Amino acid sequence: MRSVRVGLGLICVLAFANFVAWKEIVQAGAFRAFVLAVGQGDAILLRTPEGHDILVDGGPDTTVLSRLGDILPPWDRTIDLIILTHPDADHITGLVEVLEAYRARLVLWTGVRKDTNVFLAFQEAIAKEGVSAVIANSGQQVRWSRNSGDFLEVLYPDDSTFFKGPVNESSIILRVMRRGPRMLLTGDTTRKIERLLAESGADLKADVLKIAHHGSKTSTSQEFLDEVRPDVAVISVGKENAYGHPTKEVLERLRQYGIQIKRTDREGTVSFAW
């Protein structure tokens, strides 16, 4: 009997330690952003001071579930908002499992479809779980508190209903607006869309920039960096990936601007707290 009691005591101690760790993560009263290490893909968890969870993309496989489990306590099985920036496999695949494992309150996406099995599975999961889906358009705001000036705003697209171009150019571009630091999330957008935004006169300033398309040379133009002027750039990318991401061209450009570079292939999940 003594060994059983000691075992139970140890379990209780470990459980309490885990509870304290989770409490520090989820109840610190700060806005937190986690660029999850999911390999060659994107998955970003935003957690508000009020405890709301927003998941932007789900990565290329089910790794996102273990990454969420590292951050969220086991009793928290709700994702308040899931955002699919665009339907490429390295952004959508993990969301199918997330929709099954968590209770999602709302899905925000572009309405741009792709003829793939994983996109069909994504649609079926939304229908099966009875989750409401909303089409993203620039100017939309996601607010999580009536008494806070903090919100998430959609900068792009303007109207994706009849989008016919390359799917990367349909990517939802989001900015976390706060009284303090700001964060810009760019999906897999291209230089063409970066130029459209820069020429639109919109305020693109952000302290943290999630680099588009895993550091591909198709994005992160000098013109765009001139408008955003970030202090930190974070690149979601897989180790030794077959695409050569991030490219030397993009890394050199970031260094020329004196921007601090963080990478999930080297650091694991990258987190920010404000």
PAPA-252754 format. One line per 3 residues: number of its first residue (from 1); their letters; for each residue x, y, z of C-alpha. Coordinates in pm, 1 decimal. Layout:
NUM = A = X/Y/Z | ...
//
This chain:
1 = MRS = 0.0/0.0/0.0 | 282.3/240.3/76.1 | 416.8/223.5/-278.3
4 = VRV = 71.3/297.0/-412.6 | 40.3/603.4/-191.9 | 382.1/729.6/-296.4
7 = GLG = 289.2/674.9/-659.8 | -34.1/864.3/-620.2 | 147.6/1142.5/-440.4
10 = LIC = 397.2/1170.2/-724.6 | 115.6/1183.9/-976.8 | -49.7/1462.5/-780.0
13 = VLA = 275.7/1659.5/-764.9 | 329.4/1620.9/-1139.4 | -29.6/1716.0/-1212.6
16 = FAN = 4.3/2026.5/-995.6 | 332.3/2120.3/-1166.8 | 168.6/2085.2/-1508.4
19 = FVA = -125.6/2293.5/-1391.2 | 108.4/2571.6/-1276.4 | 293.5/2563.0/-1609.6
22 = WKE = -28.5/2579.6/-1809.5 | -159.9/2855.0/-1583.7 | 152.4/3061.2/-1652.5
25 = IVQ = 100.8/3013.3/-2026.8 | -270.7/3077.9/-2055.2 | -351.3/3313.9/-1766.3
28 = AGA = -64.0/3559.0/-1761.5 | -286.2/3846.2/-1876.4 | -80.1/3908.9/-2189.8
31 = FRA = -156.2/3867.2/-2555.7 | 42.5/3566.8/-2676.3 | 133.9/3448.9/-3024.4
34 = FVL = 281.9/3106.3/-3091.9 | 426.6/3033.6/-3436.8 | 407.8/2657.9/-3404.3
37 = AVG = 684.9/2427.0/-3521.3 | 485.5/2209.1/-3762.1 | 751.2/2147.8/-4027.4
40 = QGD = 714.5/2284.1/-4379.9 | 388.4/2468.3/-4328.6 | 209.9/2731.9/-4121.7
43 = AIL = 16.4/2709.4/-3796.0 | -9.1/3006.0/-3559.2 | -196.0/3014.1/-3229.7
46 = LRT = -305.3/3350.9/-3093.6 | -426.4/3364.9/-2735.0 | -590.3/3679.8/-2600.4
49 = PEG = -557.7/3810.1/-2243.5 | -921.2/3705.9/-2196.2 | -835.5/3345.2/-2283.5
52 = HDI = -973.2/3325.8/-2638.3 | -789.1/3099.1/-2882.4 | -746.2/3183.9/-3251.9
55 = LVD = -572.2/2931.9/-3477.3 | -439.6/3056.6/-3811.1 | -376.9/2757.3/-4042.4
58 = GGP = -299.2/2402.2/-3935.4 | 23.5/2291.0/-4099.1 | 94.4/1997.0/-4332.7
61 = DTT = -4.8/1708.0/-4103.2 | -129.4/1624.1/-3753.6 | 173.8/1772.7/-3575.4
64 = VLS = -38.8/2075.1/-3488.7 | -231.4/1865.0/-3234.2 | 77.5/1789.3/-3027.4
67 = RLG = 191.1/2151.8/-3052.4 | -147.2/2272.5/-2925.7 | -124.3/2014.6/-2648.6
70 = DIL = 207.0/2166.4/-2541.0 | 37.8/2502.3/-2487.8 | -328.5/2447.4/-2401.9
73 = PPW = -432.5/2258.2/-2089.3 | -613.3/1928.5/-2150.1 | -943.2/2067.9/-2021.9
76 = DRT = -943.3/2346.4/-2283.8 | -1095.3/2183.9/-2591.6 | -1232.1/2496.1/-2761.2
79 = IDL = -1082.4/2698.8/-3044.2 | -1283.8/3018.9/-3070.2 | -1180.9/3099.3/-3427.0
82 = IIL = -1004.4/2896.9/-3696.6 | -865.4/3095.8/-3988.6 | -762.8/2923.6/-4312.1
85 = THP = -549.0/3168.5/-4507.7 | -567.4/2959.8/-4827.4 | -633.5/2593.7/-4913.2
88 = DAD = -281.8/2463.5/-4987.4 | -203.6/2132.8/-4814.2 | 70.2/2276.8/-4590.9
91 = HIT = -183.6/2514.2/-4436.3 | -509.3/2317.3/-4435.5 | -420.3/1953.8/-4359.5
94 = GLV = -385.2/1981.6/-3981.2 | -710.1/2174.7/-3953.0 | -910.7/1863.8/-4040.0
97 = EVL = -784.3/1692.2/-3723.5 | -822.1/2010.1/-3517.8 | -1189.3/2034.1/-3616.7
100 = EAY = -1239.9/1679.3/-3494.6 | -1038.2/1710.7/-3172.9 | -1153.9/2058.4/-3062.0
103 = RAR = -1483.4/2242.3/-3053.5 | -1448.7/2526.5/-3303.8 | -1688.0/2818.4/-3273.6
106 = LVL = -1623.7/2980.2/-3612.4 | -1416.7/2937.6/-3929.2 | -1293.1/3233.3/-4134.7
109 = WTG = -1170.5/3157.7/-4486.8 | -1162.3/3304.1/-4837.5 | -1414.7/3081.1/-5010.4
112 = VRK = -1141.0/2986.8/-5258.8 | -1166.5/2614.4/-5324.5 | -914.2/2354.8/-5433.4
115 = DTN = -980.9/2020.0/-5598.9 | -795.3/1804.0/-5345.5 | -890.8/1530.2/-5102.6
118 = VFL = -773.7/1731.0/-4804.8 | -986.6/2030.5/-4901.0 | -1287.5/1799.4/-4934.4
121 = AFQ = -1208.6/1655.0/-4590.6 | -1188.6/2009.3/-4449.8 | -1532.8/2091.6/-4586.3
124 = EAI = -1676.4/1766.3/-4455.6 | -1530.1/1829.6/-4109.2 | -1690.2/2175.2/-4096.1
127 = AKE = -2026.3/2029.5/-4194.5 | -1998.1/1732.0/-3957.2 | -1908.9/1949.8/-3658.4
130 = GVS = -2170.5/2211.1/-3746.2 | -1923.3/2499.3/-3745.9 | -2031.2/2829.4/-3899.0
133 = AVI = -1803.1/2959.4/-4175.8 | -1755.6/3323.9/-4276.4 | -1588.0/3464.2/-4587.7
136 = ANS = -1300.0/3702.0/-4516.6 | -1292.8/4051.6/-4665.8 | -1064.3/4345.7/-4599.0
139 = GQQ = -1189.2/4575.7/-4328.1 | -1329.3/4298.1/-4112.1 | -1231.5/4307.9/-3746.2
142 = VRW = -1228.1/4032.2/-3489.4 | -1270.8/4175.7/-3140.0 | -1245.6/3967.6/-2823.8
145 = SRN = -1336.5/4227.2/-2563.2 | -1576.7/4520.4/-2557.4 | -1346.6/4707.9/-2322.5
148 = SGD = -1025.0/4658.7/-2518.7 | -873.8/4842.7/-2810.8 | -712.4/4519.4/-2926.1
151 = FLE = -841.0/4335.0/-3230.8 | -747.4/4130.4/-3536.1 | -807.9/4299.2/-3871.9
154 = VLY = -826.0/4158.2/-4223.0 | -614.7/4362.0/-4467.3 | -664.0/4134.3/-4770.2
157 = PDD = -843.2/4004.6/-4977.6 | -1098.2/4264.0/-5084.0 | -1334.7/4013.8/-5246.0
160 = STF = -1226.3/3655.0/-5295.1 | -1564.9/3521.3/-5408.3 | -1466.4/3510.6/-5774.3
163 = FKG = -1089.9/3478.1/-5729.9 | -924.8/3310.7/-6031.6 | -552.1/3374.8/-5982.0
166 = PVN = -279.6/3161.7/-5818.1 | -407.9/3031.9/-5486.1 | -118.8/3189.6/-5292.0
169 = ESS = -240.0/3531.0/-5406.4 | -571.9/3467.4/-5233.0 | -404.2/3434.5/-4890.2
172 = IIL = -572.2/3617.2/-4605.8 | -340.5/3884.1/-4465.0 | -405.3/3969.6/-4101.1
175 = RVM = -271.5/4219.6/-3854.7 | -294.0/4198.0/-3477.8 | -380.0/4550.6/-3367.4
178 = RRG = -285.7/4642.8/-3012.9 | -215.6/4946.4/-2805.4 | 135.6/4805.0/-2792.3
181 = PRM = 324.2/4586.4/-3043.1 | 156.7/4472.9/-3364.4 | 197.9/4153.6/-3563.8
184 = LLT = 141.2/4098.6/-3937.6 | 50.2/3752.0/-4069.0 | 89.8/3706.3/-4443.7
187 = GDT = 4.1/3346.0/-4535.8 | 177.9/3260.5/-4863.7 | 113.4/3594.4/-5029.4
190 = TRK = 327.4/3710.2/-5322.9 | 518.5/4022.0/-5425.0 | 222.8/4119.1/-5645.1
193 = IER = -10.3/4140.2/-5346.3 | 258.1/4303.8/-5132.3 | 284.0/4573.3/-5398.9
196 = LLA = -94.0/4620.5/-5409.2 | -101.7/4670.8/-5034.0 | 197.2/4906.1/-5037.3
199 = ESG = 41.3/5116.2/-5312.2 | -298.7/5123.4/-5141.6 | -177.9/5366.8/-4879.0
202 = ADL = -283.0/5132.8/-4597.9 | -87.8/5147.7/-4273.2 | 111.4/4822.0/-4276.9
205 = KAD = 344.0/4897.2/-3984.3 | 405.0/4598.2/-3759.9 | 665.1/4508.8/-3499.5
208 = VLK = 661.9/4136.8/-3585.5 | 627.4/4006.7/-3941.8 | 544.6/3644.5/-4019.0
211 = IAH = 741.6/3600.9/-4340.9 | 527.0/3488.5/-4633.8 | 561.8/3149.7/-4802.5
214 = HGS = 827.2/3015.1/-4564.5 | 1090.0/3257.4/-4690.7 | 1041.4/3194.9/-5061.8
217 = KTS = 1189.2/3448.5/-5303.8 | 835.5/3507.6/-5434.9 | 765.0/3728.6/-5131.2
220 = TSQ = 915.4/3973.2/-4879.9 | 1006.6/4245.0/-5126.5 | 1210.6/4551.3/-5033.3
223 = EFL = 906.1/4766.2/-5108.2 | 699.1/4567.2/-4859.9 | 961.9/4580.0/-4586.4
226 = DEV = 982.8/4957.6/-4632.7 | 613.4/4976.4/-4542.1 | 603.2/4720.1/-4260.0
229 = RPD = 936.9/4812.8/-4094.6 | 937.3/4514.7/-3855.2 | 1181.0/4465.2/-3570.4
232 = VAV = 1142.2/4085.4/-3581.9 | 1075.4/3844.5/-3868.0 | 961.9/3489.8/-3794.7
235 = ISV = 985.8/3215.9/-4058.5 | 775.2/2900.6/-4032.9 | 975.3/2639.6/-4221.6
238 = GKE = 1073.5/2272.2/-4212.6 | 1425.4/2145.1/-4149.7 | 1625.3/2071.5/-4466.3
241 = NAY = 1313.9/2112.0/-4680.4 | 1325.6/2031.3/-5051.7 | 1236.8/2389.0/-5154.5
244 = GHP = 1546.6/2561.0/-5018.5 | 1336.8/2776.1/-4784.7 | 1415.3/3026.3/-4655.6
247 = TKE = 1609.1/3154.4/-4955.2 | 1941.7/3332.4/-4919.6 | 1788.8/3626.8/-5103.9
250 = VLE = 1520.9/3682.0/-4838.6 | 1755.3/3621.4/-4545.6 | 2006.9/3870.5/-4681.9
253 = RLR = 1736.8/4132.0/-4735.9 | 1617.4/4092.8/-4375.9 | 1973.5/4127.8/-4247.9
256 = QYG = 2026.5/4441.7/-4454.6 | 1729.5/4596.7/-4274.5 | 1869.7/4492.1/-3936.5
259 = IQI = 1565.9/4273.4/-3866.1 | 1600.3/3999.1/-3606.4 | 1525.3/3660.1/-3764.5
262 = KRT = 1354.8/3373.1/-3583.8 | 1300.3/3032.0/-3748.2 | 1091.3/2735.5/-3639.2
265 = DRE = 1331.4/2488.0/-3803.1 | 1605.1/2600.4/-3564.4 | 1422.9/2724.6/-3255.4
268 = GTV = 1107.6/2513.6/-3253.1 | 786.4/2697.8/-3168.7 | 851.4/3072.8/-3156.5
271 = SFA = 642.7/3266.0/-2904.7 | 575.3/3630.6/-2830.8 | 401.8/3791.1/-2533.0
274 = W = 287.7/4151.8/-2497.0
//
